[in-house]
Amino acid sequence: MNDRVAQAGLSKPESKGPMPSAPQRDLRLNFLIHDVSRMQMRVFDSFMEPIGVTRGQWLVVTFLSRRDGMTQTALAQMLDMTRANLGALLDKLEESGLITRVQHPVDRRAKCVFLTVKGNKLIERIRDTQHSYADIVLHGLTDAERDTLLGLLGRIKKAIRAIDLPLPQREQD
């Protein structure tokens, strides 16, 4: 068994306490989703550190690997970043040779962001590292449980996206 799995105590089943009321359960679920998200980002950052990638960098290049050529404004909206913060991050990524920015073909004020060959090679390294990460954090879940979890989280995401708030367009999958 992997040392990180053993250190995390993932080989031991969690104890179950008394069932909470529905409102308590739903509040616990919201906190649990938030905690899992926050914790997984922090741990995933530690997995990315050896390949020299920061959270902002892996978020941008990974997103671009799925939607290459987006405008900077659309990318900022999708990543919930200000255009100024994203601009500074893109400057660094461009200096590193991981992305390139090209004038939008119709809107002269806009620039489209593309991964370079070097950026695509980084994506391969990120994906390899992500597989190691998934092996550890999803240890003990069967394929069926992983599929169920994916489906349930997808349904929650769909319900959140359906809320009629002035939110920027979100990623589709």
KEKE-3310 file (N, C-alpha, C; in steps of 0.2 Angstrom, whole numbers, plus 5000, padded with zeros to 4 digits):
npx = (5004:5002:5013:5008:4994:4993:4998:4987:4977:4968:4965:4957:4940:4928:4921:4903:4892:4877:4862:4860:4848:4838:4840:4853:4860:4861:4868:4880:4884:4886:4897:4906:4908:4914:4925:4932:4935:4943:4954:4958:4963:4974:4982:4983:4991:5003:5007:5009:5020:5033:5035:5036:5025:5013:4997:4989:4995:4993:4979:4976:4983:4978:4964:4965:4969:4957:4949:4956:4961:4953:4946:4955:4946:4935:4941:4946:4933:4928:4937:4935:4943:4950:4952:4964:4972:4973:4979:4992:4996:4995:5005:5017:5016:5017:5030:5037:5035:5024:5011:5003:4998:4986:4980:4962:4952:4941:4937:4947:4951:4952:4961:4966:4970:4982:4988:5006:5017:5026:5018:5008:5016:5018:5005:5004:5013:5006:4994:4999:5004:4992:4986:4993:4989:4975:4975:4979:4970:4957:4958:4952:4939:4927:4926:4913:4908:4915:4910:4897:4899:4904:4893:4883:4890:4890:4876:4873:4881:4875:4862:4866:4871:4859:4853:4846:4856:4867:4879:4895:4897:4899:4910:4906:4906)
npy = (4994:5011:5024:5036:5034:5025:5034:5043:5036:5029:5016:5012:5010:5023:5028:5028:5039:5044:5047:5062:5076:5080:5094:5096:5086:5091:5103:5098:5091:5101:5108:5097:5095:5108:5107:5095:5100:5111:5104:5095:5103:5109:5097:5092:5103:5100:5089:5094:5102:5096:5096:5109:5117:5129:5132:5141:5141:5127:5126:5135:5130:5117:5120:5126:5116:5109:5118:5126:5142:5151:5168:5180:5186:5177:5166:5171:5173:5160:5154:5161:5172:5188:5199:5206:5199:5186:5191:5194:5181:5175:5182:5177:5164:5165:5170:5159:5151:5142:5146:5155:5171:5177:5189:5192:5186:5194:5203:5217:5221:5210:5196:5179:5164:5152:5135:5131:5120:5116:5119:5109:5098:5099:5097:5084:5079:5084:5077:5064:5065:5068:5056:5048:5055:5053:5039:5038:5046:5042:5029:5013:5016:5008:5006:5007:5015:5026:5031:5033:5043:5053:5055:5060:5072:5079:5081:5089:5100:5104:5108:5119:5127:5130:5139:5155:5167:5181:5174:5171:5162:5145:5131:5117:5103)
npz = (5000:4997:5004:5007:5007:5018:5028:5028:5034:5026:5025:5034:5039:5041:5056:5060:5066:5076:5065:5058:5058:5044:5040:5047:5041:5028:5029:5034:5023:5014:5020:5020:5006:5003:5012:5007:4994:4996:5003:4994:4984:4990:4993:4980:4975:4981:4975:4962:4964:4963:4950:4947:4945:4949:4957:4951:4938:4934:4934:4924:4912:4911:4910:4897:4890:4887:4881:4871:4865:4870:4874:4884:4893:4893:4898:4911:4917:4917:4926:4938:4940:4942:4928:4928:4937:4931:4919:4923:4927:4915:4908:4914:4911:4897:4896:4900:4890:4889:4885:4871:4866:4855:4843:4843:4830:4826:4835:4839:4851:4860:4865:4861:4869:4868:4870:4870:4861:4871:4882:4880:4882:4896:4901:4899:4909:4920:4919:4921:4934:4940:4939:4948:4960:4960:4962:4975:4983:4979:4983:4988:4983:4973:4955:4951:4962:4960:4948:4952:4962:4953:4945:4954:4959:4947:4945:4956:4952:4941:4946:4953:4943:4937:4945:4945:4944:4942:4936:4929:4913:4915:4915:4904:4907)
capx = (5000:5006:5014:5003:4988:4994:4998:4981:4973:4963:4964:4952:4934:4926:4915:4897:4888:4870:4860:4858:4842:4839:4844:4859:4864:4862:4873:4886:4886:4889:4903:4910:4910:4919:4931:4935:4937:4949:4959:4960:4967:4980:4986:4985:4996:5009:5009:5012:5026:5039:5036:5037:5019:5008:4990:4986:4997:4990:4972:4975:4985:4973:4958:4966:4970:4951:4946:4961:4960:4948:4948:4957:4940:4931:4945:4945:4926:4928:4942:4933:4948:4949:4956:4971:4976:4974:4984:4998:4998:4997:5012:5022:5015:5019:5037:5039:5034:5019:5006:5004:4992:4985:4974:4956:4951:4936:4938:4954:4952:4953:4966:4964:4975:4983:4994:5011:5020:5029:5012:5005:5020:5017:4999:5005:5016:5001:4990:5003:5004:4985:4984:4996:4985:4969:4976:4979:4964:4951:4959:4946:4932:4927:4924:4905:4907:4918:4905:4891:4901:4905:4886:4880:4893:4888:4869:4874:4884:4869:4857:4869:4871:4852:4851:4846:4860:4871:4886:4898:4896:4904:4912:4900:4906)
capy = (5000:5018:5027:5042:5031:5023:5040:5046:5031:5027:5009:5010:5013:5028:5026:5031:5041:5044:5050:5069:5078:5082:5101:5096:5082:5095:5108:5094:5090:5108:5109:5092:5097:5113:5104:5091:5104:5115:5100:5091:5108:5109:5091:5092:5107:5097:5084:5098:5106:5093:5097:5116:5121:5132:5131:5145:5138:5121:5128:5138:5126:5112:5122:5127:5109:5107:5124:5130:5147:5156:5174:5181:5188:5171:5162:5174:5171:5152:5152:5165:5176:5195:5200:5208:5193:5182:5194:5193:5174:5173:5185:5172:5157:5166:5171:5152:5147:5138:5148:5161:5175:5179:5194:5189:5187:5199:5209:5219:5222:5204:5191:5172:5161:5145:5131:5129:5113:5115:5118:5102:5093:5100:5094:5076:5078:5085:5071:5058:5066:5067:5048:5046:5058:5049:5032:5039:5049:5037:5022:5010:5016:5004:5009:5009:5020:5032:5033:5036:5050:5058:5057:5064:5078:5082:5083:5095:5105:5106:5111:5125:5131:5132:5145:5161:5172:5184:5171:5170:5156:5140:5125:5113:5096)
capz = (5000:4996:5011:5008:5009:5025:5033:5028:5037:5021:5025:5040:5038:5046:5061:5059:5072:5075:5059:5059:5055:5037:5039:5049:5036:5022:5031:5035:5016:5011:5023:5018:4999:5004:5015:5002:4988:4999:5005:4988:4980:4994:4992:4973:4974:4984:4970:4957:4966:4961:4942:4946:4943:4954:4957:4945:4932:4932:4932:4917:4907:4911:4907:4890:4886:4886:4878:4869:4860:4873:4875:4891:4897:4895:4903:4918:4920:4919:4932:4943:4942:4939:4922:4930:4940:4925:4914:4926:4927:4908:4907:4917:4907:4891:4897:4901:4884:4889:4881:4867:4865:4848:4842:4841:4823:4824:4840:4840:4859:4863:4863:4862:4873:4866:4873:4865:4861:4878:4887:4879:4886:4903:4902:4899:4915:4925:4919:4924:4941:4943:4940:4955:4965:4960:4965:4982:4986:4978:4985:4991:4980:4967:4949:4952:4967:4957:4943:4956:4964:4947:4943:4959:4959:4941:4946:4961:4948:4936:4950:4955:4937:4935:4949:4941:4947:4937:4936:4922:4910:4918:4911:4903:4909)
cpx = (5004:5007:5009:4996:4988:4994:4991:4976:4967:4961:4959:4946:4932:4921:4909:4894:4881:4868:4858:4851:4843:4843:4851:4863:4866:4868:4880:4888:4889:4896:4908:4912:4915:4925:4935:4938:4944:4955:4962:4965:4974:4985:4988:4991:5003:5011:5012:5018:5032:5040:5036:5031:5015:5001:4987:4988:4994:4983:4972:4977:4980:4966:4959:4967:4963:4947:4951:4959:4954:4950:4950:4951:4936:4935:4945:4938:4926:4932:4940:4939:4947:4954:4963:4975:4977:4979:4991:5001:4999:5003:5017:5022:5018:5027:5040:5038:5028:5012:5008:4998:4992:4979:4968:4955:4946:4936:4945:4956:4954:4959:4964:4971:4976:4989:4999:5013:5022:5023:5009:5009:5019:5010:5000:5008:5011:4996:4993:5003:4997:4983:4987:4991:4979:4970:4976:4972:4957:4952:4953:4939:4932:4925:4917:4904:4910:4913:4899:4893:4901:4898:4883:4883:4891:4881:4869:4876:4878:4864:4860:4869:4864:4850:4851:4849:4865:4878:4888:4897:4901:4905:4906:4900:4909)
cpy = (5006:5021:5032:5039:5028:5029:5043:5042:5029:5020:5007:5013:5018:5026:5031:5033:5041:5049:5057:5070:5080:5089:5100:5092:5087:5100:5104:5093:5096:5109:5104:5093:5102:5111:5100:5095:5107:5110:5096:5096:5108:5103:5091:5097:5104:5092:5088:5101:5103:5094:5105:5120:5123:5131:5135:5143:5132:5122:5130:5133:5120:5114:5123:5121:5106:5112:5129:5136:5152:5163:5175:5182:5182:5167:5164:5172:5164:5150:5156:5169:5183:5195:5202:5203:5188:5184:5193:5186:5172:5176:5180:5166:5159:5167:5164:5148:5142:5139:5154:5164:5178:5184:5190:5191:5193:5205:5211:5220:5216:5200:5184:5169:5154:5142:5131:5122:5111:5115:5112:5097:5093:5097:5087:5075:5079:5079:5065:5059:5065:5060:5046:5048:5054:5042:5032:5041:5045:5030:5019:5011:5012:5008:5012:5015:5027:5035:5036:5043:5055:5060:5061:5071:5082:5084:5089:5101:5108:5110:5118:5130:5133:5137:5151:5167:5175:5181:5171:5163:5151:5135:5120:5106:5096)
cpz = (5000:5003:5012:5010:5016:5030:5034:5032:5033:5021:5030:5038:5043:5050:5059:5066:5071:5068:5061:5056:5048:5036:5041:5044:5030:5023:5031:5028:5013:5014:5021:5011:4999:5006:5010:4996:4990:5000:4999:4984:4984:4993:4985:4972:4976:4979:4964:4958:4963:4953:4941:4944:4949:4953:4951:4938:4929:4930:4925:4911:4906:4908:4899:4886:4884:4881:4875:4864:4863:4873:4882:4895:4898:4899:4910:4921:4922:4925:4938:4945:4939:4933:4923:4933:4935:4920:4917:4926:4920:4905:4908:4913:4900:4891:4897:4895:4884:4886:4876:4867:4858:4847:4840:4834:4821:4829:4842:4847:4862:4861:4865:4865:4870:4869:4868:4865:4869:4883:4886:4883:4893:4905:4903:4906:4921:4925:4922:4932:4944:4944:4947:4961:4966:4963:4973:4985:4985:4980:4989:4988:4974:4961:4949:4957:4964:4952:4947:4959:4959:4945:4948:4960:4953:4942:4951:4957:4944:4940:4952:4949:4935:4940:4945:4944:4941:4937:4929:4920:4913:4913:4910:4905:4916)
residu = (MET:ASN:ASP:ARG:VAL:ALA:GLN:ALA:GLY:LEU:SER:LYS:PRO:GLU:SER:LYS:GLY:PRO:MET:PRO:SER:ALA:PRO:GLN:ARG:ASP:LEU:ARG:LEU:ASN:PHE:LEU:ILE:HIS:ASP:VAL:SER:ARG:MET:GLN:MET:ARG:VAL:PHE:ASP:SER:PHE:MET:GLU:PRO:ILE:GLY:VAL:THR:ARG:GLY:GLN:TRP:LEU:VAL:VAL:THR:PHE:LEU:SER:ARG:ARG:ASP:GLY:MET:THR:GLN:THR:ALA:LEU:ALA:GLN:MET:LEU:ASP:MET:THR:ARG:ALA:ASN:LEU:GLY:ALA:LEU:LEU:ASP:LYS:LEU:GLU:GLU:SER:GLY:LEU:ILE:THR:ARG:VAL:GLN:HIS:PRO:VAL:ASP:ARG:ARG:ALA:LYS:CYS:VAL:PHE:LEU:THR:VAL:LYS:GLY:ASN:LYS:LEU:ILE:GLU:ARG:ILE:ARG:ASP:THR:GLN:HIS:SER:TYR:ALA:ASP:ILE:VAL:LEU:HIS:GLY:LEU:THR:ASP:ALA:GLU:ARG:ASP:THR:LEU:LEU:GLY:LEU:LEU:GLY:ARG:ILE:LYS:LYS:ALA:ILE:ARG:ALA:ILE:ASP:LEU:PRO:LEU:PRO:GLN:ARG:GLU:GLN:ASP)
# end
